[in-house]
Amino acid sequence: QVQLVESGGGLVQPGGSLRLSCAASGSIFRFTTMGWYRQGPGKERELVAAITRSGSTNYADSVKARFTISRDNAKNMVYLQMNSLKPDDTAVYYCNGAGYWGQGTQVTVSS
């Protein structure tokens, strides 16, 4: 069984930065693609970024050049560095891997 715990969300002004972290338990972590998803108010959950076990990444068009996903397989951690944040980035951000979801962390971008 895999448990995922997100942290790092909060309130930030437009143009600011946040770094989200996802701590994963379970040995399957290093063998699986990990992803960050988000669900904004009144919106469906969408993929933000994903990273394979070897480090290949892909991003939603809306976050390209602003967000960076990374992972540390030795520490069972996944990160999402978010720069140049916009109000449209306001959402609950979820970590996903091997079919499991974390509880989510709220990101609010507002002045």
C-alpha positions as CSV (number, residue, x, y, z in Angstrom):
1,Q,0.0,0.0,0.0
2,V,1.2,3.5,-0.8
3,Q,0.5,6.6,1.3
4,L,1.0,10.1,-0.1
5,V,1.2,13.2,2.0
6,E,1.4,16.7,0.4
7,S,2.6,19.8,2.0
8,G,3.7,23.3,1.1
9,G,0.5,25.0,0.1
10,G,-0.6,28.4,1.2
11,L,-1.6,31.9,0.3
12,V,0.7,33.8,-2.1
13,Q,0.4,37.0,-4.1
14,P,0.3,36.9,-7.9
15,G,3.8,36.5,-9.3
16,G,5.0,34.7,-6.2
17,S,6.4,31.2,-5.7
18,L,5.6,28.1,-3.8
19,R,7.2,24.7,-3.5
20,L,4.9,21.7,-2.9
21,S,6.2,18.4,-1.5
22,C,4.8,15.0,-1.6
23,A,6.1,12.3,0.8
24,A,5.4,8.8,-0.4
25,S,5.6,5.6,1.7
26,G,6.0,2.2,0.2
27,S,8.7,0.7,-1.9
28,I,6.7,1.0,-5.1
29,F,7.5,4.7,-5.3
30,R,10.8,4.4,-7.2
31,F,9.1,2.3,-9.9
32,T,6.2,4.4,-10.8
33,T,5.3,7.6,-12.6
34,M,4.3,10.4,-10.1
35,G,2.0,13.3,-10.9
36,W,0.6,16.5,-9.5
37,Y,-3.0,17.3,-10.2
38,R,-5.1,20.2,-9.2
39,Q,-8.8,21.0,-8.8
40,G,-9.9,24.6,-8.8
41,P,-13.2,26.0,-7.6
42,G,-16.0,24.6,-9.9
43,K,-13.5,22.9,-12.1
44,E,-12.6,19.3,-12.8
45,R,-9.4,17.8,-11.5
46,E,-6.6,18.2,-14.1
47,L,-3.1,16.9,-14.6
48,V,-0.5,19.6,-13.9
49,A,2.8,17.8,-14.3
50,A,4.1,14.2,-14.2
51,I,7.5,12.6,-13.9
52,T,8.6,9.1,-14.8
53,R,10.8,7.0,-12.6
54,S,13.7,7.9,-14.9
55,G,13.0,11.6,-14.7
56,S,11.2,12.4,-17.9
57,T,8.6,15.1,-17.4
58,N,5.5,16.5,-19.0
59,Y,3.4,19.6,-18.2
60,A,0.0,21.1,-18.8
61,D,0.3,23.9,-21.3
62,S,-1.0,26.3,-18.7
63,V,2.0,25.8,-16.4
64,K,4.9,25.2,-18.9
65,A,7.9,27.4,-18.2
66,R,6.5,28.3,-14.7
67,F,6.3,25.0,-12.9
68,T,8.9,22.3,-12.4
69,I,8.3,18.8,-11.2
70,S,11.2,16.8,-9.7
71,R,11.7,13.7,-7.6
72,D,14.2,12.2,-5.2
73,N,13.9,8.5,-5.4
74,A,16.2,7.9,-2.4
75,K,13.9,10.0,-0.2
76,N,10.6,8.9,-1.8
77,M,9.8,12.6,-2.4
78,V,8.2,14.4,-5.3
79,Y,8.2,18.2,-5.6
80,L,6.5,20.9,-7.6
81,Q,8.2,24.2,-7.8
82,M,5.7,26.8,-8.8
83,N,6.8,30.3,-10.0
84,S,5.1,33.3,-11.5
85,L,1.8,32.1,-9.9
86,K,-1.5,33.5,-11.2
87,P,-4.9,33.6,-9.6
88,D,-6.0,30.9,-12.1
89,D,-3.5,28.6,-10.3
90,T,-5.7,28.7,-7.2
91,A,-6.7,25.1,-6.5
92,V,-6.3,22.1,-4.3
93,Y,-3.1,20.3,-5.4
94,Y,-2.9,16.5,-5.2
95,C,-0.1,14.1,-5.5
96,N,-0.8,10.9,-7.4
97,G,1.1,7.7,-8.0
98,A,0.4,4.0,-8.5
99,G,-3.3,4.7,-8.4
100,Y,-3.1,6.4,-5.0
101,W,-4.0,10.0,-4.0
102,G,-2.9,12.3,-1.3
103,Q,-5.3,14.4,0.8
104,G,-4.4,17.5,-1.1
105,T,-2.9,20.9,-0.2
106,Q,-4.6,24.2,-0.9
107,V,-2.9,26.9,-3.0
108,T,-4.5,30.3,-3.1
109,V,-3.1,33.0,-5.3
110,S,-4.5,36.4,-4.4
111,S,-3.6,39.9,-3.7
